[in-house]
Amino acid sequence: MTDAASLRVAPRMMGSGQSPLLQPLARRPVYSALIALGVALTVFSNGYGYHRDELYFRMLKPAWGYVDEPPLTPFLVRVFTHLSDHPWAIRIPATLAAMLSAYLLVLVTREFGGGRRAQALCAWAYCFAAIPIVMGHIALTSTIDFPVWPAVLLFVARAQLRRQPAWWLAAGAVVGVSTYNKLLVAVLLVALAVGVLLVGPRRLLFARWVIGAAVLALAIGAPNIIYQATNHWPQLSMGRALANHNSSDVRVQMWPFLLIMLGPPLVPIWIAGLVALFRRPEWRSVRFVAAAFPVLLIIVFIMGSQFYYPFGLLAVLLAIGCVPATDWMRGWRTRLVVVLIAVNAAVSLVLGLPLVPVGSLGNTPIPGINQAARDTVGWPTYVRQIADAYNALPASDRANAVVVASNYGEAGAVARYGGALGLPSVFSGQNQLYQQAMPPSSATVVVFVGGQLRRAETLFDSCQRVGRLDNDVDVDNEEQGEPIAICRSPIGGWAAVWPKLAHKD
């Protein structure tokens, strides 16, 4: 039975309250795509080195939450460092999350009547699209969050298309669990609720299964919500800090990045999904998913926090769009789509994985396009340069010295590599590290690193610049060219100085 034929049967089956007639799972093309993604991410998982966020997560002590994020991703990073304290180990959860998200999206395609060709198109198009490769390569909270929106929307689709409302409870359970990693799912829920108000069915807003799903989500997420409430909602203040720091750029970048996040060749497919949700009568009960998309864009624009926030819904539109796309793919059109997906995959792999030797990376446009790539370069070299400044101190100064880093990437690098070079304890005023530890009162000498030095120069009796960070491969990242200084005697003691070095971004 063709994809189109299966969709014609589906409304009759749904009208009887039974499950829609689904095509069999296309195991061979789907599983081969998932395995190919897993192999690609694993082979290159050691890459250029740690990402700054990964170095930060290594430093965080286990807790119910932090000022900038919930506990799950830092917990996973700490757990997998016990397997091996190298990037490949802590990236195992990221690889699995990317693969799981791809599988869930294939199930979305199947739920909307997609047969073997549509499922294969979804699997191969998504697995080697830009964001899944770029962010799937590193252990970020956003990567671990990859499966959440596809899972929520898959269960919502099952509840509506199959007329089996108990699936709303599964969606609620996913929402509750996801709050331990990111609270971004709340943005999706708001967009969906507004979508229902706009295009219906409005009875969903008061349906007992939907209310039950909300109660279940709150019950599962209660410990995290309690932590947030009892700690003055740190995630909200962090969101405001990100907006203050990023909003002007994000509100401009988010529009072109809609075309780039999955890759330009896939834009017609997710647009086809968006249009088909509005036009196909058999999908009327989930039309609010399409209406939620422009609402989501407006919310992200107002928030101004990160340009990639619409990605989860965009990926689901891609999965849905594979159904009308395969109806269109006949003869030369099929060959055209295969070529475009292959080109998109090749570009994504070059941009997203460490295929270019690190010594040549600075001579390519990759660092300017992929921030994650440039944020993985140079950490051991930077720490050696910090160690050189420390070792140049007289022994009496070294006995009373600490390292203070301007950001958590620098601090995390010193924490990871500094012990072998004899560096003392490292501290930073950024985000959770500010609350986690303050330099001891005995620390009268500071090896100060990074962009906060100008502020530090007003907080110490003296600060003398002794060098600059240089990754030796000419990659222009956040640390490149930043100063190293020796500062002495915090004015008024650390209790007076430390709060002035605190910052959230």
C-alpha positions as CSV (number, residue, x, y, z in Angstrom):
1,M,0.0,0.0,0.0
2,T,1.4,3.4,-0.9
3,D,1.8,6.3,1.6
4,A,-1.2,8.1,0.0
5,A,-3.4,5.1,0.1
6,S,-2.7,4.4,3.8
7,L,-3.7,8.0,4.6
8,R,-7.0,7.5,2.8
9,V,-7.7,4.5,5.0
10,A,-6.7,6.2,8.2
11,P,-9.8,8.4,8.7
12,R,-12.2,5.4,8.5
13,M,-10.2,3.6,11.1
14,M,-10.0,6.6,13.4
15,G,-13.7,7.1,13.2
16,S,-14.2,3.7,14.7
17,G,-12.0,4.6,17.7
18,Q,-9.3,2.2,16.6
19,S,-5.6,2.9,15.8
20,P,-5.0,4.3,12.3
21,L,-3.6,1.8,9.9
22,L,0.2,2.2,10.2
23,Q,2.8,1.1,7.7
24,P,5.4,-1.3,9.0
25,L,8.5,0.2,10.5
26,A,11.1,0.4,7.7
27,R,13.8,-1.3,9.9
28,R,16.6,-1.7,7.4
29,P,16.9,1.9,6.1
30,V,16.0,3.4,9.5
31,Y,18.3,1.4,11.6
32,S,21.1,1.8,9.1
33,A,20.7,5.6,9.3
34,L,20.8,5.4,13.1
35,I,23.9,3.2,13.1
36,A,25.6,5.5,10.6
37,L,24.9,8.5,12.8
38,G,26.1,6.7,15.9
39,V,29.3,5.6,14.2
40,A,30.1,9.1,12.8
41,L,29.6,10.7,16.2
42,T,31.5,8.0,18.0
43,V,34.5,7.9,15.6
44,F,35.1,11.6,15.9
45,S,33.9,12.0,19.5
46,N,37.4,12.8,20.9
47,G,37.5,15.6,18.3
48,Y,39.6,18.7,19.0
49,G,39.0,18.5,22.7
50,Y,36.4,19.4,25.3
51,H,33.7,21.9,24.7
52,R,33.7,24.8,27.3
53,D,30.3,23.6,28.6
54,E,31.6,20.1,29.1
55,L,34.5,21.4,31.1
56,Y,32.0,23.4,33.2
57,F,29.8,20.4,33.8
58,R,32.8,18.4,35.1
59,M,33.3,21.0,37.9
60,L,29.7,21.1,39.1
61,K,28.9,19.2,42.3
62,P,25.8,17.0,42.2
63,A,22.7,19.0,43.2
64,W,19.0,19.3,42.5
65,G,19.7,22.2,40.2
66,Y,22.0,25.1,39.4
67,V,21.6,28.8,38.7
68,D,21.8,28.2,35.0
69,E,20.3,24.8,34.4
70,P,18.6,21.7,35.9
71,P,20.8,18.8,37.1
72,L,20.6,16.0,34.5
73,T,23.3,16.9,31.9
74,P,26.0,17.8,34.5
75,F,25.1,14.6,36.4
76,L,25.5,12.5,33.2
77,V,28.9,14.2,32.4
78,R,30.2,13.4,35.9
79,V,29.0,9.8,35.7
80,F,30.6,9.2,32.4
81,T,33.9,10.7,33.5
82,H,34.2,7.7,35.7
83,L,34.3,5.6,32.6
84,S,37.1,7.7,31.1
85,D,38.0,11.4,31.7
86,H,38.2,12.2,28.0
87,P,35.7,13.8,25.7
88,W,34.6,10.5,24.0
89,A,33.3,9.1,27.2
90,I,31.2,12.0,28.3
91,R,29.8,12.3,24.8
92,I,28.2,8.9,24.8
93,P,24.9,10.2,26.2
94,A,24.9,12.9,23.5
95,T,25.3,10.3,20.8
96,L,22.5,8.2,22.2
97,A,20.2,11.2,22.5
98,A,20.8,12.2,18.9
99,M,20.0,8.6,17.8
100,L,16.9,8.4,19.9
101,S,15.6,11.7,18.6
102,A,16.0,10.4,15.0
103,Y,14.1,7.2,15.9
104,L,11.3,9.2,17.5
105,L,11.0,11.4,14.4
106,V,10.7,8.3,12.2
107,L,7.8,7.2,14.4
108,V,6.3,10.6,13.8
109,T,6.5,10.1,10.1
110,R,5.0,6.7,10.5
111,E,2.2,8.0,12.7
112,F,1.2,10.4,9.9
113,G,0.9,7.5,7.4
114,G,4.5,7.5,6.1
115,G,5.6,4.2,4.6
116,R,9.0,2.8,3.9
117,R,10.2,5.6,1.6
118,A,9.0,8.4,3.9
119,Q,10.5,6.8,6.9
120,A,13.8,6.3,5.1
121,L,13.8,9.9,3.9
122,C,13.1,11.1,7.5
123,A,15.9,9.0,9.0
124,W,18.7,9.9,6.5
125,A,17.7,13.5,6.1
126,Y,17.6,14.2,9.9
127,C,20.5,12.1,11.0
128,F,22.9,14.0,8.8
129,A,21.4,17.4,9.0
130,A,23.3,20.4,10.5
131,I,22.1,20.7,14.1
132,P,22.0,17.0,14.8
133,I,25.6,16.7,13.7
134,V,27.0,19.9,15.2
135,M,25.3,19.6,18.6
136,G,25.1,15.8,18.7
137,H,28.9,15.8,18.7
138,I,29.1,17.4,22.2
139,A,27.4,16.9,25.6
140,L,25.2,20.0,25.9
141,T,21.9,20.3,27.7
142,S,20.4,21.0,24.3
143,T,21.7,17.8,22.9
144,I,20.4,15.7,25.8
145,D,17.1,17.5,25.2
146,F,16.9,16.4,21.5
147,P,14.4,13.6,22.1
148,V,12.0,15.6,24.2
149,W,10.0,17.6,21.7
150,P,9.7,14.8,19.2
151,A,8.5,12.5,22.0
152,V,5.9,14.9,23.3
153,L,4.6,15.6,19.8
154,L,4.6,11.9,18.8
155,F,2.4,11.1,21.8
156,V,0.2,14.1,21.1
157,A,-0.2,12.9,17.5
158,R,-1.1,9.4,18.7
159,A,-3.7,10.8,21.1
160,Q,-5.3,12.8,18.4
161,L,-4.9,10.8,15.2
162,R,-5.7,7.5,16.9
163,R,-8.4,9.0,19.1
164,Q,-6.7,7.3,22.0
165,P,-6.4,10.2,24.6
166,A,-4.5,8.1,27.1
167,W,-1.4,9.0,25.0
168,W,-1.6,12.5,26.5
169,L,-0.4,10.9,29.8
170,A,2.7,9.7,28.0
171,A,3.3,13.2,26.7
172,G,2.9,14.6,30.3
173,A,5.4,12.0,31.6
174,V,8.0,13.1,29.1
175,V,7.4,16.8,30.0
176,G,7.9,16.0,33.7
177,V,11.1,14.1,33.2
178,S,12.5,16.7,30.8
179,T,12.3,19.4,33.5
180,Y,15.4,17.8,35.0
181,N,17.4,18.8,32.0
182,K,15.8,22.0,30.5
183,L,12.7,24.0,31.2
184,L,12.4,24.8,27.5
185,V,9.6,22.4,27.0
186,A,7.4,24.9,28.7
187,V,7.8,27.1,25.6
188,L,6.5,24.3,23.4
189,L,3.5,23.8,25.7
190,V,2.6,27.5,25.6
191,A,2.9,27.5,21.7
192,L,0.7,24.4,21.5
193,A,-1.9,25.9,23.8
194,V,-2.1,29.1,21.7
195,G,-2.2,26.9,18.6
196,V,-5.3,25.1,20.0
197,L,-6.9,28.4,20.8
198,L,-6.3,29.6,17.2
199,V,-7.4,26.6,15.2
200,G,-8.9,24.1,17.7
201,P,-10.0,21.7,18.8
202,R,-10.5,24.0,21.8
203,R,-12.1,21.3,23.9
204,L,-8.6,20.0,24.4
205,L,-7.9,22.8,26.8
206,F,-10.4,21.4,29.3
207,A,-10.2,17.7,28.4
208,R,-9.6,15.4,31.4
209,W,-6.8,13.5,29.7
210,V,-4.9,16.8,28.9
211,I,-5.5,18.0,32.5
212,G,-4.3,14.6,33.8
213,A,-1.2,15.0,31.6
214,A,-0.5,18.4,33.2
215,V,-0.9,17.0,36.7
216,L,1.4,14.1,35.9
217,A,4.0,16.4,34.5
218,L,3.9,18.6,37.6
219,A,4.1,15.5,39.9
220,I,7.1,14.1,38.1
221,G,8.8,17.5,37.9
222,A,7.9,18.5,41.5
223,P,11.3,18.2,43.1
224,N,12.9,20.3,40.3
225,I,10.0,22.9,40.5
226,I,10.4,23.0,44.3
227,Y,14.1,23.7,43.9
228,Q,13.4,26.5,41.5
229,A,10.7,28.0,43.7
230,T,12.8,27.9,46.8
231,N,15.9,29.3,45.1
232,H,14.1,32.4,43.6
233,W,13.5,30.8,40.2
234,P,17.2,30.9,39.0
235,Q,16.2,29.6,35.5
236,L,14.1,32.6,34.9
237,S,16.8,35.0,36.0
238,M,19.3,33.1,33.9
239,G,16.9,33.5,30.9
240,R,16.8,37.2,31.5
241,A,20.6,37.3,31.7
242,L,20.9,35.4,28.4
243,A,18.4,37.7,26.8
244,N,20.3,40.8,28.0
245,H,23.5,39.3,26.6
246,N,22.2,37.8,23.4
247,S,18.9,39.3,22.4
248,S,20.0,41.8,19.8
249,D,21.9,39.1,17.9
250,V,19.4,36.3,18.4
251,R,16.5,38.4,17.1
252,V,18.4,38.9,13.8
253,Q,20.0,35.4,13.6
254,M,17.0,33.3,14.3
255,W,15.4,34.0,10.9
256,P,18.2,32.9,8.6
257,F,19.0,30.0,11.0
258,L,15.5,28.6,10.3
259,L,16.9,27.8,6.9
260,I,20.3,26.6,8.2
261,M,19.5,24.5,11.3
262,L,18.5,21.4,9.2
263,G,20.2,22.6,6.1
264,P,18.8,24.6,3.1
265,P,18.0,21.4,1.0
266,L,15.6,20.3,3.7
267,V,13.7,23.5,3.9
268,P,11.1,22.5,1.3
269,I,10.4,19.3,3.2
270,W,9.6,20.9,6.6
271,I,7.6,23.6,4.8
272,A,5.7,20.8,3.1
273,G,4.9,19.4,6.5
274,L,3.7,22.8,7.8
275,V,1.5,23.3,4.8
276,A,0.1,19.8,4.8
277,L,-0.9,20.1,8.4
278,F,-3.2,22.9,7.4
279,R,-4.4,21.4,4.2
280,R,-5.0,17.7,4.8
281,P,-8.4,17.0,6.3
282,E,-7.3,13.7,7.8
283,W,-4.8,15.7,9.9
284,R,-7.3,18.3,11.1
285,S,-7.2,17.1,14.7
286,V,-3.5,18.0,15.0
287,R,-3.6,21.2,12.9
288,F,-2.7,23.1,16.1
289,V,0.9,21.8,15.8
290,A,1.3,23.9,12.6
291,A,-0.4,26.9,14.2
292,A,2.0,26.6,17.1
293,F,5.0,27.1,14.9
294,P,4.6,30.9,14.2
295,V,3.6,31.3,17.8
296,L,6.8,29.6,18.9
297,L,8.8,32.0,16.6
298,I,7.2,35.0,18.2
299,I,8.0,33.7,21.7
300,V,11.6,33.0,20.8
301,F,11.9,36.4,19.3
302,I,10.5,38.0,22.5
303,M,12.7,35.9,24.7
304,G,15.9,36.6,22.7
305,S,17.8,33.9,24.5
306,Q,19.1,31.4,21.9
307,F,18.4,31.2,18.1
308,Y,18.1,27.4,18.1
309,Y,15.1,27.1,20.4
310,P,12.6,26.4,17.5
311,F,14.7,23.4,16.4
312,G,12.6,20.7,18.1
313,L,9.4,21.7,16.4
314,L,11.2,22.3,13.1
315,A,12.4,18.7,13.3
316,V,8.9,17.4,13.8
317,L,7.7,19.4,10.8
318,L,10.5,17.8,8.8
319,A,9.3,14.3,9.9
320,I,5.7,15.2,8.9
321,G,6.8,16.8,5.6
322,C,8.5,13.5,4.5
323,V,5.0,12.1,3.9
324,P,3.9,14.7,1.2
325,A,7.6,14.8,0.0
326,T,7.5,11.1,-0.9
327,D,4.2,11.6,-2.7
328,W,6.0,14.1,-4.9
329,M,9.1,12.1,-5.4
330,R,8.8,10.2,-8.6
331,G,11.5,9.4,-11.2
332,W,14.0,12.2,-11.5
333,R,12.6,13.9,-8.5
334,T,13.7,11.0,-6.3
335,R,17.2,11.2,-7.6
336,L,17.2,15.0,-7.0
337,V,16.1,14.6,-3.4
338,V,18.8,11.9,-2.8
339,V,21.5,14.1,-4.2
340,L,20.4,17.1,-2.1
341,I,20.3,15.1,1.1
342,A,23.8,13.7,0.3
343,V,25.1,17.2,-0.3
344,N,23.5,18.5,2.9
345,A,25.0,15.5,4.8
346,A,28.5,16.2,3.4
347,V,28.4,19.9,4.3
348,S,27.0,19.1,7.8
349,L,29.8,16.5,8.4
350,V,32.5,18.9,7.4
351,L,31.1,21.8,9.5
352,G,30.0,19.7,12.5
353,L,32.7,17.1,13.0
354,P,36.4,17.5,13.5
355,L,37.3,16.3,10.0
356,V,39.7,19.2,9.3
357,P,43.1,18.9,11.1
358,V,43.2,21.4,14.0
359,G,46.3,23.0,12.6
360,S,44.4,23.9,9.4
361,L,41.1,24.8,11.1
362,G,41.9,28.5,11.5
363,N,42.4,28.8,7.7
364,T,38.9,27.6,7.0
365,P,35.5,29.3,7.5
366,I,34.4,26.5,9.9
367,P,35.2,28.4,13.2
368,G,33.2,31.4,12.0
369,I,30.2,29.2,11.2
370,N,30.3,26.6,14.0
371,Q,30.8,28.2,17.4
372,A,30.9,24.7,18.9
373,A,34.0,23.8,16.9
374,R,36.0,26.9,18.0
375,D,35.0,26.3,21.6
376,T,36.7,23.0,21.6
377,V,40.1,24.2,20.6
378,G,43.2,25.2,22.6
379,W,42.3,24.3,26.2
380,P,45.5,22.3,27.2
381,T,47.6,25.0,25.5
382,Y,45.9,27.8,27.4
383,V,46.4,25.9,30.7
384,R,50.1,25.5,30.0
385,Q,50.4,29.2,29.5
386,I,48.6,29.9,32.8
387,A,51.0,27.4,34.4
388,D,54.0,29.3,33.0
389,A,52.7,32.5,34.6
390,Y,52.2,30.7,37.9
391,N,55.6,29.0,37.9
392,A,57.4,32.3,37.3
393,L,56.2,33.5,40.7
394,P,58.6,33.3,43.7
395,A,57.9,30.3,45.9
396,S,56.5,32.5,48.7
397,D,53.9,33.8,46.3
398,R,53.0,30.4,44.9
399,A,52.2,29.2,48.4
400,N,49.4,31.8,48.7
401,A,48.2,31.8,45.1
402,V,45.0,30.7,43.3
403,V,43.8,31.0,39.8
404,V,40.7,33.1,39.0
405,A,39.2,32.6,35.6
406,S,36.8,35.0,33.9
407,N,34.5,32.3,32.6
408,Y,33.6,28.7,33.3
409,G,35.4,27.3,30.2
410,E,38.8,28.7,31.4
411,A,38.0,27.5,35.0
412,G,37.0,24.1,33.7
413,A,40.2,23.8,31.6
414,V,42.4,24.6,34.6
415,A,40.4,22.1,36.8
416,R,40.9,19.4,34.1
417,Y,44.5,20.0,33.1
418,G,46.0,22.1,35.8
419,G,46.7,19.4,38.4
420,A,49.3,17.7,36.2
421,L,51.0,21.1,35.8
422,G,51.1,21.9,39.5
423,L,48.5,24.7,39.4
424,P,46.6,25.6,42.5
425,S,42.8,25.7,42.9
426,V,40.8,27.6,40.4
427,F,37.7,29.8,40.9
428,S,35.3,31.7,38.7
429,G,32.5,34.2,39.3
430,Q,30.5,32.9,36.3
431,N,27.1,31.3,36.9
432,Q,27.1,28.4,39.4
433,L,30.8,28.5,40.0
434,Y,30.4,31.8,41.9
435,Q,28.1,30.1,44.4
436,Q,30.1,26.9,44.5
437,A,33.3,28.3,46.0
438,M,35.1,31.5,46.9
439,P,38.9,31.9,47.2
440,P,40.1,31.5,50.7
441,S,41.2,34.4,52.8
442,S,44.8,33.2,52.6
443,A,44.8,33.7,48.8
444,T,46.6,37.0,48.5
445,V,48.1,36.3,45.0
446,V,46.0,35.6,42.0
447,V,46.8,34.4,38.5
448,F,43.9,36.2,36.8
449,V,42.8,35.0,33.4
450,G,40.5,36.4,30.8
451,G,38.2,39.3,29.9
452,Q,37.3,40.3,33.4
453,L,40.8,41.6,34.1
454,R,39.7,45.3,33.5
455,R,37.2,45.0,36.3
456,A,39.7,43.1,38.5
457,E,42.3,45.8,38.1
458,T,40.0,48.0,40.3
459,L,39.6,45.3,42.9
460,F,43.2,44.5,43.8
461,D,46.1,46.6,45.1
462,S,48.0,45.7,41.9
463,C,47.5,43.8,38.7
464,Q,50.4,43.2,36.3
465,R,49.8,41.6,32.9
466,V,52.3,38.9,32.2
467,G,51.0,37.3,29.0
468,R,48.2,36.4,26.7
469,L,46.4,33.2,25.8
470,D,47.3,31.8,22.4
471,N,46.0,28.5,21.1
472,D,48.9,28.4,18.5
473,V,46.5,27.3,15.7
474,D,45.1,30.8,15.0
475,V,41.5,29.8,15.8
476,D,39.6,32.9,16.9
477,N,37.6,31.7,19.9
478,E,36.5,33.5,23.1
479,E,39.9,32.9,24.8
480,Q,42.2,33.8,22.0
481,G,44.3,36.9,22.9
482,E,42.8,37.2,26.4
483,P,45.2,38.5,29.1
484,I,47.0,36.6,31.9
485,A,47.9,38.8,34.9
486,I,49.2,38.5,38.4
487,C,47.0,40.4,40.9
488,R,47.9,41.0,44.6
489,S,45.9,41.7,47.7
490,P,42.1,41.9,47.1
491,I,40.9,45.2,48.4
492,G,38.7,44.7,51.5
493,G,39.2,40.9,51.3
494,W,37.5,38.3,49.2
495,A,34.1,38.9,50.9
496,A,34.2,42.4,49.3
497,V,35.8,41.5,46.0
498,W,34.0,38.2,45.1
499,P,30.5,39.6,44.6
500,K,31.9,42.1,42.1
501,L,33.3,39.3,40.0
502,A,29.9,37.5,39.8
503,H,28.2,37.4,36.4
504,K,25.5,35.3,34.6
505,D,25.8,34.7,30.9
